[in-house]
Amino acid sequence: MAAVDGTWNTVVKSPLGDQASTVVIKSDGATWTGTSSGQMGSVEITDGTVDGNTIKWTMAMTVPMPMTLTCEATIDGDTITGSVGAGAFGSFPMSGTRA
């Protein structure tokens, strides 16, 4: 199991307020798969990459509107920090801890 693997409780500071979600990461070499589940529903992680302790991924959300989110985060022990890009709406900070 890589240091990035596991279940993470995250919060994104978005214009709609704090968006809490649970992100599950299962790495396989330089790639990873998983899910992100929160109050807006659950989505599959796509295009997940691992480079050391940095991960990148995309998610196709449908609520409150269809949009592809581009995400990047760094994992340091039991903490995760990064950002979620929402196209024309900008980028929002994300942080969390290992569950």
Secondary structure, DSSP 8 states (H G I E B T S, - for coil): --TT-EEEEEEEEETTEEEEEEEEEEEETTEEEEEEEETTEEEEEEEEEEETTEEEEEEEE-SSS-EEEEEEEEEETTEEEEEEE-GGG-EEEEEEEE-
